[in-house]
Amino acid sequence: MYRYDYIQIPQLPLLGPNYLHQIIRNVYEAIVGEATAAEFYSRLLQEAPDDLHREFIEHARDDELEHLHAFIRLYCYLTGQMPQYNITPVVYSSYKEGILMALEDELKAGEFYRNIQLSTTDKLIRDTFYYAMVDELQHATMFSTLYNTI
């Protein structure tokens, strides 16, 4: 027989609350990450060996730019000011290494975004991070496909 008297009912947010200052830091980190990825993918796009690679990389780059704008809007909403940020370009030694790095970065971003949305009950924050998370996982699948064709 299963005992239910010791089961704790989950409460929202599932990963515990992130307070506004932490959410703002997370949004800022997402902005830098998205801007970095968009710049990185623009360089990878120039090295793409065929139409499939160009199509997938261009799609990912365009999505990253959309996420960047969504996170900037969220940052402005939360802080009342435009974010000031710089990126450090991703360094890679070969196209294949770049594709693998892109795959790994997309998976990390997807997990980061999932954890943020599970740490708040604010619908705008949750939806913004969910929107980006779903695309990041799609990008990971696309970069995995590309990696396996090289």
Helices and strands as residue ranges (DSSP letters): H 20-47, H 51-79, H 95-117, H 123-147
